[in-house]
Amino acid sequence: MTNFDFIEMKFPAKAEYVGVARLSISGIANRMGFTYEDIEDLKVAISEAITNAVTHAYHEDDKGEVTIGFGVYENRLEVMVADHGGSFNLNEIKNGIGPYKSNESVENLREGGFGLFLINALMDKVQINNNFGVIVLMTKYLNETEVGFDDDQISTTQ
């Protein structure tokens, strides 16, 4: 069993709320002990993921929502950004998510592929589920030596 705190936020799919998410991730990452550089990377990555959702997931007249989840572990921060609202069912996400590969056709996900490449460069692990809408799961480890060793992603009590 892996212990973690889970924080979930939901807000309208509007660009003006990106700053709220940046402040939230900055506060969480700072409390966890991430370096200034890592916090800046996290802020850029979450901005790109939310901007992608806001720009491409909804038509202008839709009242869409973006949901953000933070999995706060002892050694890493996992960040989920999902369009099409709804709360996160962690088991479903874990079973339906796969790694983002830089050779994937980003058109299969949606436009705005540069943001995904940037997220991939800034984070230690990026996974995507695009079964209904798009969920981007981004992982940043506190210590780079742990990258790849702890591979259980977000998990729930079994």
PyMOL commands that place a pseudoatom at each C-alpha (Angstrom):
pseudoatom trace, name=CA, resn=MET, resi=1, chain=A, elem=C, hetatm=0, pos=[0.000, 0.000, 0.000]
pseudoatom trace, name=CA, resn=THR, resi=2, chain=A, elem=C, hetatm=0, pos=[1.326, 3.405, -0.993]
pseudoatom trace, name=CA, resn=ASN, resi=3, chain=A, elem=C, hetatm=0, pos=[0.397, 6.366, 1.182]
pseudoatom trace, name=CA, resn=PHE, resi=4, chain=A, elem=C, hetatm=0, pos=[-0.319, 9.647, -0.558]
pseudoatom trace, name=CA, resn=ASP, resi=5, chain=A, elem=C, hetatm=0, pos=[-2.474, 12.733, -0.310]
pseudoatom trace, name=CA, resn=PHE, resi=6, chain=A, elem=C, hetatm=0, pos=[-4.794, 13.489, -3.197]
pseudoatom trace, name=CA, resn=ILE, resi=7, chain=A, elem=C, hetatm=0, pos=[-5.924, 17.024, -3.960]
pseudoatom trace, name=CA, resn=GLU, resi=8, chain=A, elem=C, hetatm=0, pos=[-8.489, 17.724, -6.660]
pseudoatom trace, name=CA, resn=MET, resi=9, chain=A, elem=C, hetatm=0, pos=[-9.506, 21.061, -8.183]
pseudoatom trace, name=CA, resn=LYS, resi=10, chain=A, elem=C, hetatm=0, pos=[-12.107, 21.803, -10.802]
pseudoatom trace, name=CA, resn=PHE, resi=11, chain=A, elem=C, hetatm=0, pos=[-12.611, 25.074, -12.642]
pseudoatom trace, name=CA, resn=PRO, resi=12, chain=A, elem=C, hetatm=0, pos=[-14.148, 26.483, -15.832]
pseudoatom trace, name=CA, resn=ALA, resi=13, chain=A, elem=C, hetatm=0, pos=[-12.171, 25.798, -19.004]
pseudoatom trace, name=CA, resn=LYS, resi=14, chain=A, elem=C, hetatm=0, pos=[-11.016, 29.388, -19.311]
pseudoatom trace, name=CA, resn=ALA, resi=15, chain=A, elem=C, hetatm=0, pos=[-7.477, 30.636, -19.769]
pseudoatom trace, name=CA, resn=GLU, resi=16, chain=A, elem=C, hetatm=0, pos=[-7.775, 33.067, -16.852]
pseudoatom trace, name=CA, resn=TYR, resi=17, chain=A, elem=C, hetatm=0, pos=[-7.719, 30.156, -14.381]
pseudoatom trace, name=CA, resn=VAL, resi=18, chain=A, elem=C, hetatm=0, pos=[-4.277, 28.906, -15.463]
pseudoatom trace, name=CA, resn=GLY, resi=19, chain=A, elem=C, hetatm=0, pos=[-2.698, 31.235, -12.885]
pseudoatom trace, name=CA, resn=VAL, resi=20, chain=A, elem=C, hetatm=0, pos=[-4.693, 29.595, -10.085]
pseudoatom trace, name=CA, resn=ALA, resi=21, chain=A, elem=C, hetatm=0, pos=[-3.321, 26.189, -11.081]
pseudoatom trace, name=CA, resn=ARG, resi=22, chain=A, elem=C, hetatm=0, pos=[0.229, 27.577, -11.287]
pseudoatom trace, name=CA, resn=LEU, resi=23, chain=A, elem=C, hetatm=0, pos=[-0.059, 29.014, -7.780]
pseudoatom trace, name=CA, resn=SER, resi=24, chain=A, elem=C, hetatm=0, pos=[-1.480, 25.734, -6.473]
pseudoatom trace, name=CA, resn=ILE, resi=25, chain=A, elem=C, hetatm=0, pos=[1.257, 23.549, -7.944]
pseudoatom trace, name=CA, resn=SER, resi=26, chain=A, elem=C, hetatm=0, pos=[3.901, 26.010, -6.772]
pseudoatom trace, name=CA, resn=GLY, resi=27, chain=A, elem=C, hetatm=0, pos=[2.593, 25.848, -3.199]
pseudoatom trace, name=CA, resn=ILE, resi=28, chain=A, elem=C, hetatm=0, pos=[2.339, 22.070, -3.160]
pseudoatom trace, name=CA, resn=ALA, resi=29, chain=A, elem=C, hetatm=0, pos=[5.783, 21.546, -4.730]
pseudoatom trace, name=CA, resn=ASN, resi=30, chain=A, elem=C, hetatm=0, pos=[7.382, 24.102, -2.405]
pseudoatom trace, name=CA, resn=ARG, resi=31, chain=A, elem=C, hetatm=0, pos=[5.931, 22.328, 0.640]
pseudoatom trace, name=CA, resn=MET, resi=32, chain=A, elem=C, hetatm=0, pos=[7.327, 19.036, -0.685]
pseudoatom trace, name=CA, resn=GLY, resi=33, chain=A, elem=C, hetatm=0, pos=[10.845, 20.489, -0.971]
pseudoatom trace, name=CA, resn=PHE, resi=34, chain=A, elem=C, hetatm=0, pos=[11.259, 20.762, -4.747]
pseudoatom trace, name=CA, resn=THR, resi=35, chain=A, elem=C, hetatm=0, pos=[13.988, 23.086, -6.014]
pseudoatom trace, name=CA, resn=TYR, resi=36, chain=A, elem=C, hetatm=0, pos=[13.145, 26.447, -7.550]
pseudoatom trace, name=CA, resn=GLU, resi=37, chain=A, elem=C, hetatm=0, pos=[14.023, 25.089, -11.016]
pseudoatom trace, name=CA, resn=ASP, resi=38, chain=A, elem=C, hetatm=0, pos=[11.775, 22.043, -10.592]
pseudoatom trace, name=CA, resn=ILE, resi=39, chain=A, elem=C, hetatm=0, pos=[8.909, 24.251, -9.396]
pseudoatom trace, name=CA, resn=GLU, resi=40, chain=A, elem=C, hetatm=0, pos=[9.308, 26.440, -12.486]
pseudoatom trace, name=CA, resn=ASP, resi=41, chain=A, elem=C, hetatm=0, pos=[9.249, 23.305, -14.691]
pseudoatom trace, name=CA, resn=LEU, resi=42, chain=A, elem=C, hetatm=0, pos=[6.086, 22.103, -12.937]
pseudoatom trace, name=CA, resn=LYS, resi=43, chain=A, elem=C, hetatm=0, pos=[4.418, 25.490, -13.448]
pseudoatom trace, name=CA, resn=VAL, resi=44, chain=A, elem=C, hetatm=0, pos=[5.217, 25.499, -17.172]
pseudoatom trace, name=CA, resn=ALA, resi=45, chain=A, elem=C, hetatm=0, pos=[4.073, 21.875, -17.593]
pseudoatom trace, name=CA, resn=ILE, resi=46, chain=A, elem=C, hetatm=0, pos=[0.719, 22.428, -15.868]
pseudoatom trace, name=CA, resn=SER, resi=47, chain=A, elem=C, hetatm=0, pos=[0.192, 25.636, -17.842]
pseudoatom trace, name=CA, resn=GLU, resi=48, chain=A, elem=C, hetatm=0, pos=[0.776, 23.788, -21.122]
pseudoatom trace, name=CA, resn=ALA, resi=49, chain=A, elem=C, hetatm=0, pos=[-1.561, 20.941, -20.172]
pseudoatom trace, name=CA, resn=ILE, resi=50, chain=A, elem=C, hetatm=0, pos=[-4.365, 23.283, -19.092]
pseudoatom trace, name=CA, resn=THR, resi=51, chain=A, elem=C, hetatm=0, pos=[-3.924, 25.579, -22.093]
pseudoatom trace, name=CA, resn=ASN, resi=52, chain=A, elem=C, hetatm=0, pos=[-4.174, 22.536, -24.367]
pseudoatom trace, name=CA, resn=ALA, resi=53, chain=A, elem=C, hetatm=0, pos=[-7.423, 21.485, -22.680]
pseudoatom trace, name=CA, resn=VAL, resi=54, chain=A, elem=C, hetatm=0, pos=[-8.905, 24.991, -22.695]
pseudoatom trace, name=CA, resn=THR, resi=55, chain=A, elem=C, hetatm=0, pos=[-7.956, 25.628, -26.327]
pseudoatom trace, name=CA, resn=HIS, resi=56, chain=A, elem=C, hetatm=0, pos=[-8.870, 22.316, -27.905]
pseudoatom trace, name=CA, resn=ALA, resi=57, chain=A, elem=C, hetatm=0, pos=[-11.350, 20.396, -25.748]
pseudoatom trace, name=CA, resn=TYR, resi=58, chain=A, elem=C, hetatm=0, pos=[-14.377, 22.648, -25.977]
pseudoatom trace, name=CA, resn=HIS, resi=59, chain=A, elem=C, hetatm=0, pos=[-16.203, 24.832, -28.446]
pseudoatom trace, name=CA, resn=GLU, resi=60, chain=A, elem=C, hetatm=0, pos=[-16.362, 28.488, -27.518]
pseudoatom trace, name=CA, resn=ASP, resi=61, chain=A, elem=C, hetatm=0, pos=[-19.975, 28.299, -26.312]
pseudoatom trace, name=CA, resn=ASP, resi=62, chain=A, elem=C, hetatm=0, pos=[-19.416, 25.165, -24.202]
pseudoatom trace, name=CA, resn=LYS, resi=63, chain=A, elem=C, hetatm=0, pos=[-19.379, 25.496, -20.441]
pseudoatom trace, name=CA, resn=GLY, resi=64, chain=A, elem=C, hetatm=0, pos=[-16.534, 23.022, -20.090]
pseudoatom trace, name=CA, resn=GLU, resi=65, chain=A, elem=C, hetatm=0, pos=[-14.499, 22.227, -17.026]
pseudoatom trace, name=CA, resn=VAL, resi=66, chain=A, elem=C, hetatm=0, pos=[-10.904, 21.257, -16.411]
pseudoatom trace, name=CA, resn=THR, resi=67, chain=A, elem=C, hetatm=0, pos=[-10.126, 18.965, -13.475]
pseudoatom trace, name=CA, resn=ILE, resi=68, chain=A, elem=C, hetatm=0, pos=[-6.680, 18.890, -11.900]
pseudoatom trace, name=CA, resn=GLY, resi=69, chain=A, elem=C, hetatm=0, pos=[-5.511, 16.216, -9.491]
pseudoatom trace, name=CA, resn=PHE, resi=70, chain=A, elem=C, hetatm=0, pos=[-2.338, 16.262, -7.418]
pseudoatom trace, name=CA, resn=GLY, resi=71, chain=A, elem=C, hetatm=0, pos=[-0.991, 12.973, -6.037]
pseudoatom trace, name=CA, resn=VAL, resi=72, chain=A, elem=C, hetatm=0, pos=[1.423, 14.019, -3.284]
pseudoatom trace, name=CA, resn=TYR, resi=73, chain=A, elem=C, hetatm=0, pos=[3.817, 11.196, -2.405]
pseudoatom trace, name=CA, resn=GLU, resi=74, chain=A, elem=C, hetatm=0, pos=[6.920, 11.150, -0.240]
pseudoatom trace, name=CA, resn=ASN, resi=75, chain=A, elem=C, hetatm=0, pos=[9.229, 11.014, -3.276]
pseudoatom trace, name=CA, resn=ARG, resi=76, chain=A, elem=C, hetatm=0, pos=[7.227, 12.497, -6.158]
pseudoatom trace, name=CA, resn=LEU, resi=77, chain=A, elem=C, hetatm=0, pos=[4.376, 14.681, -7.302]
pseudoatom trace, name=CA, resn=GLU, resi=78, chain=A, elem=C, hetatm=0, pos=[1.904, 13.338, -9.836]
pseudoatom trace, name=CA, resn=VAL, resi=79, chain=A, elem=C, hetatm=0, pos=[-0.258, 15.874, -11.630]
pseudoatom trace, name=CA, resn=MET, resi=80, chain=A, elem=C, hetatm=0, pos=[-3.326, 15.008, -13.685]
pseudoatom trace, name=CA, resn=VAL, resi=81, chain=A, elem=C, hetatm=0, pos=[-5.041, 17.452, -15.999]
pseudoatom trace, name=CA, resn=ALA, resi=82, chain=A, elem=C, hetatm=0, pos=[-8.307, 16.291, -17.533]
pseudoatom trace, name=CA, resn=ASP, resi=83, chain=A, elem=C, hetatm=0, pos=[-10.847, 17.976, -19.723]
pseudoatom trace, name=CA, resn=HIS, resi=84, chain=A, elem=C, hetatm=0, pos=[-14.522, 16.999, -19.704]
pseudoatom trace, name=CA, resn=GLY, resi=85, chain=A, elem=C, hetatm=0, pos=[-14.872, 17.545, -15.953]
pseudoatom trace, name=CA, resn=GLY, resi=86, chain=A, elem=C, hetatm=0, pos=[-15.750, 14.675, -13.674]
pseudoatom trace, name=CA, resn=SER, resi=87, chain=A, elem=C, hetatm=0, pos=[-13.828, 13.569, -10.621]
pseudoatom trace, name=CA, resn=PHE, resi=88, chain=A, elem=C, hetatm=0, pos=[-10.914, 11.199, -11.002]
pseudoatom trace, name=CA, resn=ASN, resi=89, chain=A, elem=C, hetatm=0, pos=[-11.547, 7.487, -10.635]
pseudoatom trace, name=CA, resn=LEU, resi=90, chain=A, elem=C, hetatm=0, pos=[-7.966, 6.551, -9.789]
pseudoatom trace, name=CA, resn=ASN, resi=91, chain=A, elem=C, hetatm=0, pos=[-8.326, 2.846, -10.643]
pseudoatom trace, name=CA, resn=GLU, resi=92, chain=A, elem=C, hetatm=0, pos=[-9.773, 3.606, -14.079]
pseudoatom trace, name=CA, resn=ILE, resi=93, chain=A, elem=C, hetatm=0, pos=[-7.027, 6.117, -14.809]
pseudoatom trace, name=CA, resn=LYS, resi=94, chain=A, elem=C, hetatm=0, pos=[-4.293, 3.719, -13.725]
pseudoatom trace, name=CA, resn=ASN, resi=95, chain=A, elem=C, hetatm=0, pos=[-5.677, 0.918, -15.917]
pseudoatom trace, name=CA, resn=GLY, resi=96, chain=A, elem=C, hetatm=0, pos=[-6.315, 3.068, -18.970]
pseudoatom trace, name=CA, resn=ILE, resi=97, chain=A, elem=C, hetatm=0, pos=[-3.218, 5.204, -19.151]
pseudoatom trace, name=CA, resn=GLY, resi=98, chain=A, elem=C, hetatm=0, pos=[-0.130, 4.652, -21.249]
pseudoatom trace, name=CA, resn=PRO, resi=99, chain=A, elem=C, hetatm=0, pos=[3.199, 6.369, -21.754]
pseudoatom trace, name=CA, resn=TYR, resi=100, chain=A, elem=C, hetatm=0, pos=[3.432, 9.296, -24.107]
pseudoatom trace, name=CA, resn=LYS, resi=101, chain=A, elem=C, hetatm=0, pos=[6.016, 8.508, -26.763]
pseudoatom trace, name=CA, resn=SER, resi=102, chain=A, elem=C, hetatm=0, pos=[7.594, 11.399, -28.632]
pseudoatom trace, name=CA, resn=ASN, resi=103, chain=A, elem=C, hetatm=0, pos=[7.157, 9.533, -31.937]
pseudoatom trace, name=CA, resn=GLU, resi=104, chain=A, elem=C, hetatm=0, pos=[3.373, 9.239, -31.386]
pseudoatom trace, name=CA, resn=SER, resi=105, chain=A, elem=C, hetatm=0, pos=[1.267, 11.152, -33.823]
pseudoatom trace, name=CA, resn=VAL, resi=106, chain=A, elem=C, hetatm=0, pos=[0.108, 14.026, -31.686]
pseudoatom trace, name=CA, resn=GLU, resi=107, chain=A, elem=C, hetatm=0, pos=[-2.756, 14.558, -34.123]
pseudoatom trace, name=CA, resn=ASN, resi=108, chain=A, elem=C, hetatm=0, pos=[-4.239, 11.387, -32.643]
pseudoatom trace, name=CA, resn=LEU, resi=109, chain=A, elem=C, hetatm=0, pos=[-4.553, 13.241, -29.344]
pseudoatom trace, name=CA, resn=ARG, resi=110, chain=A, elem=C, hetatm=0, pos=[-5.427, 16.670, -30.657]
pseudoatom trace, name=CA, resn=GLU, resi=111, chain=A, elem=C, hetatm=0, pos=[-3.765, 19.777, -31.979]
pseudoatom trace, name=CA, resn=GLY, resi=112, chain=A, elem=C, hetatm=0, pos=[-1.208, 21.571, -29.864]
pseudoatom trace, name=CA, resn=GLY, resi=113, chain=A, elem=C, hetatm=0, pos=[1.437, 18.882, -29.980]
pseudoatom trace, name=CA, resn=PHE, resi=114, chain=A, elem=C, hetatm=0, pos=[4.246, 21.251, -29.095]
pseudoatom trace, name=CA, resn=GLY, resi=115, chain=A, elem=C, hetatm=0, pos=[2.829, 21.582, -25.589]
pseudoatom trace, name=CA, resn=LEU, resi=116, chain=A, elem=C, hetatm=0, pos=[3.006, 17.808, -25.154]
pseudoatom trace, name=CA, resn=PHE, resi=117, chain=A, elem=C, hetatm=0, pos=[6.625, 17.736, -26.319]
pseudoatom trace, name=CA, resn=LEU, resi=118, chain=A, elem=C, hetatm=0, pos=[7.439, 20.522, -23.860]
pseudoatom trace, name=CA, resn=ILE, resi=119, chain=A, elem=C, hetatm=0, pos=[5.663, 18.723, -21.003]
pseudoatom trace, name=CA, resn=ASN, resi=120, chain=A, elem=C, hetatm=0, pos=[7.570, 15.548, -21.873]
pseudoatom trace, name=CA, resn=ALA, resi=121, chain=A, elem=C, hetatm=0, pos=[10.876, 17.453, -21.732]
pseudoatom trace, name=CA, resn=LEU, resi=122, chain=A, elem=C, hetatm=0, pos=[10.120, 19.080, -18.362]
pseudoatom trace, name=CA, resn=MET, resi=123, chain=A, elem=C, hetatm=0, pos=[8.658, 16.122, -16.476]
pseudoatom trace, name=CA, resn=ASP, resi=124, chain=A, elem=C, hetatm=0, pos=[10.182, 12.783, -15.489]
pseudoatom trace, name=CA, resn=LYS, resi=125, chain=A, elem=C, hetatm=0, pos=[7.272, 10.718, -16.803]
pseudoatom trace, name=CA, resn=VAL, resi=126, chain=A, elem=C, hetatm=0, pos=[4.265, 11.619, -18.952]
pseudoatom trace, name=CA, resn=GLN, resi=127, chain=A, elem=C, hetatm=0, pos=[1.300, 9.354, -19.606]
pseudoatom trace, name=CA, resn=ILE, resi=128, chain=A, elem=C, hetatm=0, pos=[-1.853, 9.977, -21.562]
pseudoatom trace, name=CA, resn=ASN, resi=129, chain=A, elem=C, hetatm=0, pos=[-5.375, 8.584, -21.623]
pseudoatom trace, name=CA, resn=ASN, resi=130, chain=A, elem=C, hetatm=0, pos=[-7.560, 9.810, -24.473]
pseudoatom trace, name=CA, resn=ASN, resi=131, chain=A, elem=C, hetatm=0, pos=[-10.496, 7.410, -24.227]
pseudoatom trace, name=CA, resn=PHE, resi=132, chain=A, elem=C, hetatm=0, pos=[-12.922, 10.167, -23.271]
pseudoatom trace, name=CA, resn=GLY, resi=133, chain=A, elem=C, hetatm=0, pos=[-11.462, 13.612, -23.531]
pseudoatom trace, name=CA, resn=VAL, resi=134, chain=A, elem=C, hetatm=0, pos=[-7.794, 13.717, -22.619]
pseudoatom trace, name=CA, resn=ILE, resi=135, chain=A, elem=C, hetatm=0, pos=[-6.109, 13.040, -19.291]
pseudoatom trace, name=CA, resn=VAL, resi=136, chain=A, elem=C, hetatm=0, pos=[-2.442, 13.952, -19.018]
pseudoatom trace, name=CA, resn=LEU, resi=137, chain=A, elem=C, hetatm=0, pos=[-0.609, 12.415, -16.048]
pseudoatom trace, name=CA, resn=MET, resi=138, chain=A, elem=C, hetatm=0, pos=[2.738, 14.057, -15.329]
pseudoatom trace, name=CA, resn=THR, resi=139, chain=A, elem=C, hetatm=0, pos=[5.219, 12.853, -12.719]
pseudoatom trace, name=CA, resn=LYS, resi=140, chain=A, elem=C, hetatm=0, pos=[8.100, 14.797, -11.192]
pseudoatom trace, name=CA, resn=TYR, resi=141, chain=A, elem=C, hetatm=0, pos=[10.419, 13.057, -8.718]
pseudoatom trace, name=CA, resn=LEU, resi=142, chain=A, elem=C, hetatm=0, pos=[11.943, 14.920, -5.778]
pseudoatom trace, name=CA, resn=ASN, resi=143, chain=A, elem=C, hetatm=0, pos=[15.317, 13.294, -6.441]
pseudoatom trace, name=CA, resn=GLU, resi=144, chain=A, elem=C, hetatm=0, pos=[16.389, 12.495, -9.984]
pseudoatom trace, name=CA, resn=THR, resi=145, chain=A, elem=C, hetatm=0, pos=[17.992, 9.253, -8.804]
pseudoatom trace, name=CA, resn=GLU, resi=146, chain=A, elem=C, hetatm=0, pos=[14.500, 7.853, -8.187]
pseudoatom trace, name=CA, resn=VAL, resi=147, chain=A, elem=C, hetatm=0, pos=[13.319, 8.282, -11.770]
pseudoatom trace, name=CA, resn=GLY, resi=148, chain=A, elem=C, hetatm=0, pos=[12.346, 4.892, -13.122]
pseudoatom trace, name=CA, resn=PHE, resi=149, chain=A, elem=C, hetatm=0, pos=[12.688, 3.028, -9.833]
pseudoatom trace, name=CA, resn=ASP, resi=150, chain=A, elem=C, hetatm=0, pos=[9.270, 3.750, -8.386]
pseudoatom trace, name=CA, resn=ASP, resi=151, chain=A, elem=C, hetatm=0, pos=[6.923, 2.943, -11.224]
pseudoatom trace, name=CA, resn=ASP, resi=152, chain=A, elem=C, hetatm=0, pos=[3.587, 2.352, -9.514]
pseudoatom trace, name=CA, resn=GLN, resi=153, chain=A, elem=C, hetatm=0, pos=[1.954, 5.614, -10.660]
pseudoatom trace, name=CA, resn=ILE, resi=154, chain=A, elem=C, hetatm=0, pos=[-1.127, 6.708, -8.782]
pseudoatom trace, name=CA, resn=SER, resi=155, chain=A, elem=C, hetatm=0, pos=[-2.532, 3.732, -6.967]
pseudoatom trace, name=CA, resn=THR, resi=156, chain=A, elem=C, hetatm=0, pos=[-5.320, 3.193, -4.514]
pseudoatom trace, name=CA, resn=THR, resi=157, chain=A, elem=C, hetatm=0, pos=[-5.526, 0.980, -1.476]
pseudoatom trace, name=CA, resn=GLN, resi=158, chain=A, elem=C, hetatm=0, pos=[-5.929, -2.591, -2.652]
for i in range(1, 158): cmd.bond("trace and resi %d" % i, "trace and resi %d" % (i + 1))
show_as sticks, trace
zoom trace
